[in-house]
Each structure stands twice: as structure tokens, then as C-alpha cells.
């Protein structure tokens, strides 16, 4: 997947995607989470929840958006 080994910067923090299926998210506090790909969709699990959240991904060069099933949108940029 295009996110493996990458860091995505957001307005409020950044997210590091590891090949192991773990992610490190920093936005004022640190959080270790899980991520995977199902079909063409990105999915993540954020503790304390044990449910997977699914997102469509939209790309424009290094810019991307995660679009949730409820229409929530999280824009980001791949870090060089």
C-alpha cells in the first residue's frame, strides 16, 4: 500500500504508517493504533475501540483525503 513506511502530516498532527500494521499518531498526545487495507479501502482501529473504521482514499500527488462512511473528511499531505 502507498502508505507503508510513510508519514502523513495533518493540520493538527502527523501519522506514521508501519509495515507491521501499526501506526503512530501524534497530535498533542501520542497514540499507537492499527491499520490495514481491505479491497481498495483503508481501515483503522483506534483504542479503546476494537472496531475497524473504513475510509475511501482520494489522492492528488502528495495530497490525500480520508473519507469516512459517514462523510467525514480528513485531509493530509505525504511528508518528503
Secondary structure, DSSP 8 states (H G I E B T S, - for coil): -TTTT-EEEETTEEEEE-TTSEEEEESSSEEEEEEEEETTEEEEE-TT--S-EEEEEEEETTEEEEEETTS-EEEEEE--
